[in-house]
Amino acid sequence: MSNLVSDKPKAEPSRAYDGPPDYRVVGQHGMYPQLSHDEISRFNFLAHMNRHLSTQIMPGVKEAFDARVEPKFVAANGRGFKDRHEVRKALLKDSLFQWWSALRRATMETRQQAGRWVTLRQADQLNAKAKALTEHDQRLKLNPDLPLPRYVEAIDHHCMPGSYHTELTDGDVTGPCNYDIGIFATTGGMLGRYNDGGGQAIAAWVKETLPDLKPKRILDIGAGLGHNVLPIAQAFPDAEVVAIDVGAPMLRYGLARAKTMGVDNISFVQGDVSDLSDLADESFDMIHSCMFLHETSYASMPKIFAETHRLLKPGGIVFHVEQPQYTPEMPFFEQAMRDWDAFYNNEPFWTKMHEVDLDSWMVSAGFARDKLMHSGVAAVVDPDVFPQAAKDTKQEDYGRKAAWHVVGAVK
């Protein structure tokens, strides 16, 4: 009779599991809504599905491209691909790409609906809490007459109903609250408990790269709900920080959120970053954006760069953190896969923005070419989310390499 349980010792894993953590480790700041058991389970499912699609299915798409898509194209055309657009169109005919793409789109739509269910059922409580925290606070400066840029008004960015600006009722914060509670699931916790990994990375990069920088005034453009500006405000507690965005709900929620987290040196101002004429010339020591430029437009970006040049003090620094630009060194397949967001995730400027010559636009805005700078920003691992990472000296094993590109200039 054979043993039902083997005496053979089990192989030890190379390290602790570093997949998506349980959603319940998310940071519960004072504006965070209440989630039921089933709502948490939905977000946990989405986090694991997103990780599965990126780590298990996407490599299969590359294998299918190498084995089927590219050879078929070469056989039919007598040449290789000339650009990413040809790659994308060829991938669209492959069943594995279709499967991966459909599932990825479905996770984005499901993530938005899961968040809306949470926030809409407690909208009155959330809106009342935000009002109590922000009413009569001079750090919230809204402009109800502000014309919205078309690139904001016409798009439900990354499948978010109403994008950043829609208000379902006076004083509404359900949109940004939905956005806030879903980032953790979309990224599998990779941006930390408070979804501020971008801001944490920027703060660490500034401290390391510019150790002598002591800004008195900081401008964050395209701030959204402010999750990335908080770590910067915390890194420079003596600085006056101004966070600009077009979406009133985002700013309202952002101030309320910041106050519950004890950050009080940020003003949240509604404005179009391509025209900040209300702000004085040369009035900021540091200006930055984080994952914002791809949500603007070809017509507005040169104006945004020109405004940052006007607003920056001599000797000050401006920089923008984004996904990497498409360069000749980046394979067409990678460019085509990165373009997915432009065609299937409601980010229409994504593809064009990542091919433009940012250096030329910075020079046209007034910055000297020899003052331009390029760098990479390394993501910061949150030990509260991934405890093993705090003990692991090879954090690149966790996939947190320098994933973002920095383009900037000193005036």
Buried (B, 14 or more C-beta within 10 A) or exposed (E): EEEEEEEEEEEEEEEEEBEBBEBEBBBBBEBBBEBEEEBBEBBBBBBBBBBBBBEEBBEEBBEBBEEBBBEEBEEEEEEEBEEBBBBBEBBEEBEBBEBBBEBBBBBBEBBBBBBBBBBEBBBEEBBEBBBEBBEEBEBBBBEEEBEBBEBBEEBEBBBBBBBBBBBBEEBBBBBBBBBBBBBBBBBBBBBBBBBBBBBBBBBBBBEEBBEEBEBEBBBBBBBBBBBBBBBBBBBBEEBBBBBBBBBBBBBBBBBBBBBBBEBEBBBBBBBBBBBBEEBEEEBBBBBBBBBBBBBBBEEBBBBBBBBBBBBBBEEBBBBBBBBBBBEEEBEBBBBBBBBBBBBBBBBBBBBEBBEBEBBEBBBEBBBEEEEBBEBBBBBBBBEBBBBBBEEBEEBEBBBBEBBBBBBBBBB
